Amino acid sequence: MSCPTDSPLLFLDVDGPLIPFKARPLDRAVAQPFDDRGNPLLDRLDPEDGPRLLALGCELVWATTWMAEANEVISPRLGLPDLPVVEWPDDDEDPARGLHWKTVFLTRWAGARPFVWFDDETTDADRRWLAAQHQAPTLLRRVDPYVGLTGADFAAVRRWLRQLGDGA
């Protein structure tokens, strides 16, 4: 996927946002042309999420413990190209001040770029820390892990991107 290096990043978690903890409603379920015997939860993926993510115009980045396996297993099912993958550090330090364990590392990974982060575990502590520590605009979008990504999540990102483009 070719994106300008100044486009916002979109960090994407898998479990919760893309694979919800509850089965999706039947009208969202689409037969997958893959052999999912290895992971029965893969049928919870919504193949429409791939085109919706690509349409945002952000540089998509896997920010998941699936790591490189997300490109092998998730990307083909969503119609996504291979995406950059955040390689997590091996340290076992607890995050400071109740932050999510990914927050500081994703901020470093983003550098000076604005970013969106779809995850099911972010909190107001992460938002406050980012507002104080990250110079570029950010949008932390906590996704309901029992529902997965919804139209409201995509609409929130589109609004944020418009504001970003307007210099807000």
LOVO-375346 format. One record per atom (N, C-alpha, C): residue in three letters; y negated, z, x negated; atom name. Coordinates in steps of 0.001 Angstrom, whole numbers, always signed. Layout:
<atoms>
{atom Ala,{Y,Z,X},CA}
...
</atoms>
This chain:
<atoms>
{atom Met,{+1168,+0,-848},N}
{atom Met,{+0,+0,+0},CA}
{atom Met,{-1224,+0,-889},C}
{atom Ser,{-2129,-917,-675},N}
{atom Ser,{-3319,-942,-1498},CA}
{atom Ser,{-4474,-330,-725},C}
{atom Cys,{-5033,+725,-1282},N}
{atom Cys,{-6170,+1395,-683},CA}
{atom Cys,{-7218,+1555,-1759},C}
{atom Pro,{-8491,+1421,-1397},N}
{atom Pro,{-9509,+1699,-2393},CA}
{atom Pro,{-9406,+3149,-2846},C}
{atom Thr,{-9683,+3374,-4104},N}
{atom Thr,{-9536,+4740,-4622},CA}
{atom Thr,{-10562,+5694,-4049},C}
{atom Asp,{-11572,+5169,-3364},N}
{atom Asp,{-12541,+6073,-2756},CA}
{atom Asp,{-12234,+6354,-1290},C}
{atom Ser,{-11166,+5757,-753},N}
{atom Ser,{-10805,+6058,+632},CA}
{atom Ser,{-10255,+7476,+697},C}
{atom Pro,{-10419,+8134,+1844},N}
{atom Pro,{-9874,+9484,+1968},CA}
{atom Pro,{-8355,+9486,+1830},C}
{atom Leu,{-7848,+10551,+1280},N}
{atom Leu,{-6408,+10773,+1217},CA}
{atom Leu,{-5947,+11369,+2536},C}
{atom Leu,{-4698,+11130,+2885},N}
{atom Leu,{-4089,+11817,+4009},CA}
{atom Leu,{-2772,+12388,+3514},C}
{atom Phe,{-2766,+13710,+3310},N}
{atom Phe,{-1556,+14407,+2876},CA}
{atom Phe,{-682,+14638,+4101},C}
{atom Leu,{+580,+14275,+3974},N}
{atom Leu,{+1480,+14250,+5122},CA}
{atom Leu,{+2729,+15086,+4869},C}
{atom Asp,{+2904,+16102,+5685},N}
{atom Asp,{+4113,+16913,+5670},CA}
{atom Asp,{+5131,+16258,+6604},C}
{atom Val,{+6405,+16514,+6402},N}
{atom Val,{+7455,+15895,+7221},CA}
{atom Val,{+7945,+16850,+8304},C}
{atom Asp,{+8489,+17999,+7912},N}
{atom Asp,{+9099,+18917,+8875},CA}
{atom Asp,{+8016,+19608,+9708},C}
{atom Gly,{+8050,+19356,+11000},N}
{atom Gly,{+7018,+19854,+11904},CA}
{atom Gly,{+6159,+18698,+12381},C}
{atom Pro,{+5328,+18100,+11517},N}
{atom Pro,{+4488,+16992,+11969},CA}
{atom Pro,{+5257,+15719,+12341},C}
{atom Leu,{+6174,+15280,+11491},N}
{atom Leu,{+6918,+14045,+11771},CA}
{atom Leu,{+8279,+14303,+12390},C}
{atom Ile,{+8909,+15387,+12004},N}
{atom Ile,{+10189,+15789,+12595},CA}
{atom Ile,{+9955,+17131,+13279},C}
{atom Pro,{+9611,+17096,+14570},N}
{atom Pro,{+9340,+18359,+15265},CA}
{atom Pro,{+10600,+19215,+15394},C}
{atom Phe,{+10374,+20505,+15583},N}
{atom Phe,{+11482,+21448,+15682},CA}
{atom Phe,{+12228,+21320,+17010},C}
{atom Lys,{+11579,+20760,+18025},N}
{atom Lys,{+12238,+20488,+19304},CA}
{atom Lys,{+12390,+18984,+19447},C}
{atom Ala,{+13412,+18573,+20178},N}
{atom Ala,{+13610,+17141,+20428},CA}
{atom Ala,{+12407,+16592,+21183},C}
{atom Arg,{+12034,+15370,+20847},N}
{atom Arg,{+10918,+14725,+21533},CA}
{atom Arg,{+11360,+14328,+22939},C}
{atom Pro,{+10391,+14178,+23851},N}
{atom Pro,{+10748,+13707,+25201},CA}
{atom Pro,{+11463,+12364,+25122},C}
{atom Leu,{+12335,+12112,+26068},N}
{atom Leu,{+13141,+10895,+26047},CA}
{atom Leu,{+12301,+9624,+26025},C}
{atom Asp,{+11129,+9638,+26658},N}
{atom Asp,{+10324,+8419,+26671},CA}
{atom Asp,{+9748,+8088,+25302},C}
{atom Arg,{+9752,+9050,+24357},N}
{atom Arg,{+9288,+8777,+22997},CA}
{atom Arg,{+10437,+8420,+22080},C}
{atom Ala,{+11640,+8725,+22503},N}
{atom Ala,{+12797,+8446,+21647},CA}
{atom Ala,{+13064,+6944,+21622},C}
{atom Val,{+13241,+6417,+20445},N}
{atom Val,{+13539,+5000,+20277},CA}
{atom Val,{+14779,+4895,+19413},C}
{atom Ala,{+15704,+4051,+19812},N}
{atom Ala,{+16930,+3887,+19028},CA}
{atom Ala,{+16581,+3434,+17617},C}
{atom Gln,{+17149,+4082,+16640},N}
{atom Gln,{+16897,+3759,+15239},CA}
{atom Gln,{+18023,+2880,+14709},C}
{atom Pro,{+17689,+1860,+13925},N}
{atom Pro,{+18726,+995,+13367},CA}
{atom Pro,{+19329,+1572,+12091},C}
{atom Phe,{+19329,+2877,+11952},N}
{atom Phe,{+19825,+3529,+10743},CA}
{atom Phe,{+21009,+4418,+11077},C}
{atom Asp,{+21819,+4664,+10089},N}
{atom Asp,{+22925,+5601,+10231},CA}
{atom Asp,{+22390,+6985,+9915},C}
{atom Asp,{+22169,+7793,+10942},N}
{atom Asp,{+21564,+9113,+10766},CA}
{atom Asp,{+22600,+10237,+10754},C}
{atom Arg,{+23843,+9913,+10448},N}
{atom Arg,{+24874,+10956,+10462},CA}
{atom Arg,{+24596,+12049,+9450},C}
{atom Gly,{+23843,+11746,+8395},N}
{atom Gly,{+23555,+12745,+7374},CA}
{atom Gly,{+22554,+13788,+7814},C}
{atom Asn,{+21651,+13449,+8725},N}
{atom Asn,{+20643,+14386,+9190},CA}
{atom Asn,{+20375,+14099,+10667},C}
{atom Pro,{+20943,+14895,+11559},N}
{atom Pro,{+20794,+14624,+12988},CA}
{atom Pro,{+19361,+14784,+13487},C}
{atom Leu,{+18482,+15420,+12704},N}
{atom Leu,{+17108,+15604,+13154},CA}
{atom Leu,{+16253,+14353,+12981},C}
{atom Leu,{+16740,+13361,+12249},N}
{atom Leu,{+15958,+12150,+12024},CA}
{atom Leu,{+15688,+11376,+13308},C}
{atom Asp,{+16502,+11609,+14349},N}
{atom Asp,{+16232,+10916,+15611},CA}
{atom Asp,{+14976,+11463,+16292},C}
{atom Arg,{+14401,+12522,+15744},N}
{atom Arg,{+13151,+13069,+16284},CA}
{atom Arg,{+11917,+12354,+15739},C}
{atom Leu,{+12113,+11491,+14756},N}
{atom Leu,{+10994,+10700,+14244},CA}
{atom Leu,{+10515,+9749,+15333},C}
{atom Asp,{+9213,+9571,+15427},N}
{atom Asp,{+8648,+8597,+16356},CA}
{atom Asp,{+8235,+7385,+15532},C}
{atom Pro,{+8921,+6249,+15678},N}
{atom Pro,{+8604,+5073,+14861},CA}
{atom Pro,{+7174,+4579,+15048},C}
{atom Glu,{+6511,+4977,+16122},N}
{atom Glu,{+5112,+4588,+16328},CA}
{atom Glu,{+4165,+5357,+15408},C}
{atom Asp,{+4634,+6480,+14836},N}
{atom Asp,{+3766,+7248,+13934},CA}
{atom Asp,{+3400,+6434,+12695},C}
{atom Gly,{+4299,+5596,+12209},N}
{atom Gly,{+4006,+4799,+11021},CA}
{atom Gly,{+2810,+3879,+11221},C}
{atom Pro,{+2833,+2999,+12235},N}
{atom Pro,{+1674,+2137,+12476},CA}
{atom Pro,{+388,+2923,+12755},C}
{atom Arg,{+511,+4047,+13463},N}
{atom Arg,{-689,+4858,+13747},CA}
{atom Arg,{-1268,+5437,+12460},C}
{atom Leu,{-403,+5877,+11552},N}
{atom Leu,{-880,+6414,+10268},CA}
{atom Leu,{-1546,+5320,+9442},C}
{atom Leu,{-916,+4160,+9361},N}
{atom Leu,{-1477,+3055,+8581},CA}
{atom Leu,{-2827,+2604,+9137},C}
{atom Ala,{-2974,+2630,+10453},N}
{atom Ala,{-4211,+2178,+11090},CA}
{atom Ala,{-5403,+3071,+10762},C}
{atom Leu,{-5150,+4291,+10299},N}
{atom Leu,{-6257,+5194,+9974},CA}
{atom Leu,{-7050,+4710,+8759},C}
{atom Gly,{-6402,+3958,+7870},N}
{atom Gly,{-7101,+3439,+6701},CA}
{atom Gly,{-7222,+4418,+5551},C}
{atom Cys,{-6523,+5514,+5624},N}
{atom Cys,{-6511,+6492,+4532},CA}
{atom Cys,{-5412,+6123,+3541},C}
{atom Glu,{-5499,+6665,+2349},N}
{atom Glu,{-4394,+6537,+1405},CA}
{atom Glu,{-3386,+7626,+1750},C}
{atom Leu,{-2234,+7222,+2255},N}
{atom Leu,{-1199,+8170,+2672},CA}
{atom Leu,{-459,+8701,+1454},C}
{atom Val,{-194,+10013,+1450},N}
{atom Val,{+490,+10683,+346},CA}
{atom Val,{+1476,+11680,+945},C}
{atom Trp,{+2725,+11635,+490},N}
{atom Trp,{+3700,+12635,+927},CA}
{atom Trp,{+3355,+13973,+299},C}
{atom Ala,{+3171,+14990,+1138},N}
{atom Ala,{+2905,+16358,+695},CA}
{atom Ala,{+3948,+17244,+1375},C}
{atom Thr,{+5191,+17074,+943},N}
{atom Thr,{+6334,+17677,+1617},CA}
{atom Thr,{+7380,+18097,+598},C}
{atom Thr,{+8183,+19046,+970},N}
{atom Thr,{+9285,+19442,+85},CA}
{atom Thr,{+10376,+18372,+60},C}
{atom Trp,{+10275,+17354,+921},N}
{atom Trp,{+11191,+16221,+836},CA}
{atom Trp,{+10945,+15445,-447},C}
{atom Met,{+9763,+15529,-979},N}
{atom Met,{+9320,+14851,-2196},CA}
{atom Met,{+9723,+13361,-2161},C}
{atom Ala,{+10327,+12830,-3217},N}
{atom Ala,{+10636,+11390,-3302},CA}
{atom Ala,{+11607,+10944,-2210},C}
{atom Glu,{+12413,+11852,-1697},N}
{atom Glu,{+13353,+11504,-633},CA}
{atom Glu,{+12617,+11023,+622},C}
{atom Ala,{+11358,+11420,+794},N}
{atom Ala,{+10581,+10947,+1944},CA}
{atom Ala,{+10438,+9427,+1902},C}
{atom Asn,{+10281,+8862,+700},N}
{atom Asn,{+10195,+7402,+593},CA}
{atom Asn,{+11526,+6729,+889},C}
{atom Glu,{+12614,+7377,+557},N}
{atom Glu,{+13940,+6804,+768},CA}
{atom Glu,{+14403,+6909,+2226},C}
{atom Val,{+14059,+8010,+2884},N}
{atom Val,{+14608,+8300,+4206},CA}
{atom Val,{+13591,+8127,+5327},C}
{atom Ile,{+12373,+8635,+5132},N}
{atom Ile,{+11383,+8649,+6209},CA}
{atom Ile,{+10591,+7339,+6269},C}
{atom Ser,{+10085,+6881,+5140},N}
{atom Ser,{+9242,+5667,+5134},CA}
{atom Ser,{+9885,+4480,+5838},C}
{atom Pro,{+11160,+4136,+5542},N}
{atom Pro,{+11752,+2968,+6223},CA}
{atom Pro,{+11834,+3139,+7736},C}
{atom Arg,{+12052,+4343,+8184},N}
{atom Arg,{+12191,+4594,+9621},CA}
{atom Arg,{+10853,+4507,+10351},C}
{atom Leu,{+9759,+4685,+9596},N}
{atom Leu,{+8429,+4623,+10199},CA}
{atom Leu,{+7706,+3311,+9883},C}
{atom Gly,{+8340,+2455,+9099},N}
{atom Gly,{+7691,+1204,+8722},CA}
{atom Gly,{+6590,+1405,+7696},C}
{atom Leu,{+6710,+2451,+6903},N}
{atom Leu,{+5720,+2726,+5861},CA}
{atom Leu,{+6210,+2180,+4528},C}
{atom Pro,{+5278,+1785,+3666},N}
{atom Pro,{+5669,+1425,+2303},CA}
{atom Pro,{+6003,+2700,+1532},C}
{atom Asp,{+6482,+2555,+309},N}
{atom Asp,{+6628,+3735,-543},CA}
{atom Asp,{+5247,+4328,-762},C}
{atom Leu,{+5147,+5623,-600},N}
{atom Leu,{+3871,+6321,-734},CA}
{atom Leu,{+3878,+7173,-1994},C}
{atom Pro,{+2697,+7485,-2531},N}
{atom Pro,{+2651,+8466,-3612},CA}
{atom Pro,{+3236,+9784,-3110},C}
{atom Val,{+3799,+10547,-4017},N}
{atom Val,{+4452,+11813,-3669},CA}
{atom Val,{+3840,+12926,-4502},C}
{atom Val,{+3428,+13991,-3844},N}
{atom Val,{+2953,+15162,-4564},CA}
{atom Val,{+4166,+15854,-5169},C}
{atom Glu,{+4149,+16019,-6469},N}
{atom Glu,{+5211,+16748,-7173},CA}
{atom Glu,{+4755,+18199,-7309},C}
{atom Trp,{+5455,+19080,-6649},N}
{atom Trp,{+5038,+20491,-6612},CA}
{atom Trp,{+5332,+21178,-7933},C}
{atom Pro,{+4482,+22110,-8326},N}
{atom Pro,{+4735,+22864,-9559},CA}
{atom Pro,{+5947,+23769,-9371},C}
{atom Asp,{+6548,+24131,-10481},N}
{atom Asp,{+7748,+24974,-10432},CA}
{atom Asp,{+7445,+26460,-10403},C}
{atom Asp,{+6170,+26848,-10466},N}
{atom Asp,{+5876,+28282,-10512},CA}
{atom Asp,{+6194,+28936,-9175},C}
{atom Asp,{+6479,+30205,-9239},N}
{atom Asp,{+6821,+30956,-8035},CA}
{atom Asp,{+5725,+31946,-7662},C}
{atom Glu,{+4498,+31681,-8111},N}
{atom Glu,{+3411,+32598,-7805},CA}
{atom Glu,{+3078,+32543,-6320},C}
{atom Asp,{+2797,+33718,-5767},N}
{atom Asp,{+2354,+33769,-4382},CA}
{atom Asp,{+915,+33284,-4304},C}
{atom Pro,{+568,+32548,-3248},N}
{atom Pro,{-819,+32092,-3122},CA}
{atom Pro,{-1765,+33273,-2899},C}
{atom Ala,{-2974,+33107,-3369},N}
{atom Ala,{-3978,+34157,-3229},CA}
{atom Ala,{-4525,+34203,-1810},C}
{atom Arg,{-4951,+35357,-1395},N}
{atom Arg,{-5696,+35566,-146},CA}
{atom Arg,{-5058,+34940,+1087},C}
{atom Gly,{-3759,+34943,+1177},N}
{atom Gly,{-3082,+34440,+2362},CA}
{atom Gly,{-3108,+32928,+2526},C}
{atom Leu,{-3410,+32214,+1449},N}
{atom Leu,{-3437,+30755,+1521},CA}
{atom Leu,{-2034,+30188,+1622},C}
{atom His,{-1951,+29014,+2224},N}
{atom His,{-690,+28283,+2214},CA}
{atom His,{-371,+27949,+759},C}
{atom Trp,{+885,+27906,+408},N}
{atom Trp,{+1257,+27673,-989},CA}
{atom Trp,{+854,+26289,-1484},C}
{atom Lys,{+588,+25325,-579},N}
{atom Lys,{+195,+23971,-984},CA}
{atom Lys,{-1312,+23812,-1209},C}
{atom Thr,{-2127,+24683,-649},N}
{atom Thr,{-3575,+24474,-556},CA}
{atom Thr,{-4253,+24205,-1890},C}
{atom Val,{-4112,+25103,-2837},N}
{atom Val,{-4802,+24961,-4120},CA}
{atom Val,{-4290,+23716,-4853},C}
{atom Phe,{-2993,+23495,-4807},N}
{atom Phe,{-2425,+22361,-5526},CA}
{atom Phe,{-2894,+21032,-4927},C}
{atom Leu,{-2930,+20921,-3601},N}
{atom Leu,{-3402,+19681,-2982},CA}
{atom Leu,{-4875,+19436,-3303},C}
{atom Thr,{-5644,+20495,-3361},N}
{atom Thr,{-7062,+20366,-3712},CA}
{atom Thr,{-7205,+19807,-5121},C}
{atom Arg,{-6420,+20307,-6035},N}
{atom Arg,{-6448,+19774,-7410},CA}
{atom Arg,{-5990,+18318,-7431},C}
{atom Trp,{-4950,+18006,-6678},N}
{atom Trp,{-4403,+16647,-6630},CA}
{atom Trp,{-5460,+15682,-6097},C}
{atom Ala,{-6231,+16098,-5103},N}
{atom Ala,{-7250,+15240,-4491},CA}
{atom Ala,{-8445,+15023,-5415},C}
{atom Gly,{-8682,+15934,-6330},N}
{atom Gly,{-9859,+15802,-7182},CA}
{atom Gly,{-11115,+15865,-6336},C}
{atom Ala,{-12000,+14902,-6510},N}
{atom Ala,{-13276,+14890,-5786},CA}
{atom Ala,{-13197,+14096,-4482},C}
{atom Arg,{-12009,+13652,-4109},N}
{atom Arg,{-11879,+12805,-2912},CA}
{atom Arg,{-11778,+13619,-1635},C}
{atom Pro,{-12315,+13087,-537},N}
{atom Pro,{-12108,+13728,+763},CA}
{atom Pro,{-10648,+13574,+1180},C}
{atom Phe,{-10178,+14529,+1984},N}
{atom Phe,{-8802,+14403,+2459},CA}
{atom Phe,{-8569,+15033,+3808},C}
{atom Val,{-7543,+14480,+4458},N}
{atom Val,{-6968,+15004,+5694},CA}
{atom Val,{-5621,+15581,+5306},C}
{atom Trp,{-5224,+16656,+5963},N}
{atom Trp,{-3915,+17245,+5680},CA}
{atom Trp,{-3235,+17556,+7006},C}
{atom Phe,{-2153,+16822,+7303},N}
{atom Phe,{-1308,+17101,+8461},CA}
{atom Phe,{-203,+18045,+8026},C}
{atom Asp,{-194,+19238,+8569},N}
{atom Asp,{+843,+20222,+8253},CA}
{atom Asp,{+957,+21155,+9448},C}
{atom Asp,{+2062,+21847,+9548},N}
{atom Asp,{+2256,+22779,+10658},CA}
{atom Asp,{+2046,+24228,+10240},C}
{atom Glu,{+1644,+24473,+9001},N}
{atom Glu,{+1545,+25854,+8526},CA}
{atom Glu,{+165,+26252,+8020},C}
{atom Thr,{-842,+25383,+8148},N}
{atom Thr,{-2161,+25750,+7659},CA}
{atom Thr,{-2827,+26735,+8615},C}
{atom Thr,{-3773,+27497,+8083},N}
{atom Thr,{-4458,+28520,+8875},CA}
{atom Thr,{-5962,+28468,+8597},C}
{atom Asp,{-6685,+29326,+9270},N}
{atom Asp,{-8125,+29442,+9028},CA}
{atom Asp,{-8416,+29895,+7602},C}
{atom Ala,{-7520,+30646,+6991},N}
{atom Ala,{-7719,+31052,+5591},CA}
{atom Ala,{-7785,+29824,+4683},C}
{atom Asp,{-6952,+28824,+4943},N}
{atom Asp,{-6979,+27587,+4162},CA}
{atom Asp,{-8291,+26835,+4394},C}
{atom Arg,{-8734,+26776,+5649},N}
{atom Arg,{-9992,+26090,+5967},CA}
{atom Arg,{-11176,+26755,+5261},C}
{atom Arg,{-11228,+28077,+5325},N}
{atom Arg,{-12333,+28798,+4670},CA}
{atom Arg,{-12308,+28571,+3163},C}
{atom Trp,{-11133,+28633,+2568},N}
{atom Trp,{-11020,+28439,+1124},CA}
{atom Trp,{-11479,+27037,+746},C}
{atom Leu,{-11036,+26028,+1484},N}
{atom Leu,{-11437,+24653,+1186},CA}
{atom Leu,{-12938,+24446,+1360},C}
{atom Ala,{-13513,+25046,+2397},N}
{atom Ala,{-14953,+24909,+2612},CA}
{atom Ala,{-15736,+25474,+1429},C}
{atom Ala,{-15213,+26537,+831},N}
{atom Ala,{-15904,+27173,-300},CA}
{atom Ala,{-15567,+26533,-1640},C}
{atom Gln,{-14374,+25946,-1778},N}
{atom Gln,{-13895,+25517,-3095},CA}
{atom Gln,{-13831,+24009,-3318},C}
{atom His,{-13696,+23226,-2250},N}
{atom His,{-13545,+21773,-2423},CA}
{atom His,{-14868,+21098,-2096},C}
{atom Gln,{-15378,+20312,-3020},N}
{atom Gln,{-16692,+19695,-2864},CA}
{atom Gln,{-16712,+18572,-1832},C}
{atom Ala,{-15616,+17882,-1660},N}
{atom Ala,{-15562,+16754,-724},CA}
{atom Ala,{-15159,+17245,+668},C}
{atom Pro,{-15471,+16470,+1696},N}
{atom Pro,{-15073,+16844,+3055},CA}
{atom Pro,{-13547,+16890,+3208},C}
{atom Thr,{-13091,+17799,+4047},N}
{atom Thr,{-11659,+17920,+4331},CA}
{atom Thr,{-11453,+18119,+5830},C}
{atom Leu,{-10304,+17698,+6290},N}
{atom Leu,{-9880,+17978,+7652},CA}
{atom Leu,{-8457,+18491,+7581},C}
{atom Leu,{-8291,+19764,+7861},N}
{atom Leu,{-6949,+20334,+7971},CA}
{atom Leu,{-6576,+20263,+9435},C}
{atom Arg,{-5527,+19517,+9716},N}
{atom Arg,{-5082,+19359,+11096},CA}
{atom Arg,{-3731,+20031,+11222},C}
{atom Arg,{-3740,+21219,+11836},N}
{atom Arg,{-2490,+21926,+12063},CA}
{atom Arg,{-1774,+21257,+13236},C}
{atom Val,{-561,+20785,+12971},N}
{atom Val,{+244,+20085,+13967},CA}
{atom Val,{+1223,+21077,+14574},C}
{atom Asp,{+1341,+21059,+15888},N}
{atom Asp,{+2301,+21929,+16562},CA}
{atom Asp,{+3706,+21516,+16116},C}
{atom Pro,{+4435,+22410,+15425},N}
{atom Pro,{+5742,+22023,+14877},CA}
{atom Pro,{+6808,+21777,+15939},C}
{atom Tyr,{+6562,+22206,+17166},N}
{atom Tyr,{+7542,+21974,+18223},CA}
{atom Tyr,{+7309,+20654,+18942},C}
{atom Val,{+6140,+20038,+18693},N}
{atom Val,{+5771,+18794,+19369},CA}
{atom Val,{+5688,+17633,+18388},C}
{atom Gly,{+5191,+17889,+17183},N}
{atom Gly,{+4961,+16824,+16211},CA}
{atom Gly,{+3607,+16177,+16440},C}
{atom Leu,{+3323,+15144,+15669},N}
{atom Leu,{+2039,+14445,+15780},CA}
{atom Leu,{+1841,+13908,+17194},C}
{atom Thr,{+608,+14027,+17666},N}
{atom Thr,{+265,+13544,+19004},CA}
{atom Thr,{-961,+12636,+18917},C}
{atom Gly,{-1272,+12012,+20021},N}
{atom Gly,{-2482,+11200,+20093},CA}
{atom Gly,{-3725,+12002,+19767},C}
{atom Ala,{-3745,+13281,+20136},N}
{atom Ala,{-4900,+14131,+19841},CA}
{atom Ala,{-5089,+14309,+18334},C}
{atom Asp,{-3984,+14395,+17587},N}
{atom Asp,{-4083,+14519,+16129},CA}
{atom Asp,{-4708,+13267,+15526},C}
{atom Phe,{-4255,+12096,+15973},N}
{atom Phe,{-4800,+10839,+15456},CA}
{atom Phe,{-6261,+10667,+15866},C}
{atom Ala,{-6597,+11053,+17101},N}
{atom Ala,{-7983,+10947,+17575},CA}
{atom Ala,{-8904,+11843,+16749},C}
{atom Ala,{-8434,+13043,+16396},N}
{atom Ala,{-9248,+13958,+15588},CA}
{atom Ala,{-9537,+13352,+14215},C}
{atom Val,{-8550,+12697,+13634},N}
{atom Val,{-8752,+12074,+12323},CA}
{atom Val,{-9719,+10895,+12444},C}
{atom Arg,{-9563,+10081,+13478},N}
{atom Arg,{-10479,+8951,+13659},CA}
{atom Arg,{-11921,+9434,+13831},C}
{atom Arg,{-12132,+10512,+14604},N}
{atom Arg,{-13486,+11081,+14763},CA}
{atom Arg,{-14032,+11548,+13419},C}
{atom Trp,{-13197,+12253,+12662},N}
{atom Trp,{-13603,+12770,+11353},CA}
{atom Trp,{-13956,+11623,+10417},C}
{atom Leu,{-13168,+10573,+10422},N}
{atom Leu,{-13441,+9417,+9571},CA}
{atom Leu,{-14753,+8733,+9953},C}
{atom Arg,{-15037,+8637,+11267},N}
{atom Arg,{-16314,+8059,+11703},CA}
{atom Arg,{-17488,+8911,+11207},C}
{atom Gln,{-17349,+10220,+11325},N}
{atom Gln,{-18410,+11123,+10841},CA}
{atom Gln,{-18581,+10981,+9330},C}
{atom Leu,{-17469,+10861,+8631},N}
{atom Leu,{-17502,+10692,+7186},CA}
{atom Leu,{-18224,+9393,+6823},C}
{atom Gly,{-17933,+8325,+7570},N}
{atom Gly,{-18579,+7039,+7340},CA}
{atom Gly,{-20064,+7051,+7664},C}
{atom Asp,{-20453,+7930,+8591},N}
{atom Asp,{-21867,+8038,+8957},CA}
{atom Asp,{-22639,+8935,+8000},C}
{atom Gly,{-21916,+9475,+7004},N}
{atom Gly,{-22574,+10351,+6032},CA}
{atom Gly,{-22741,+11777,+6488},C}
{atom Ala,{-22029,+12144,+7572},N}
{atom Ala,{-22147,+13512,+8084},CA}
{atom Ala,{-21384,+14493,+7234},C}
</atoms>
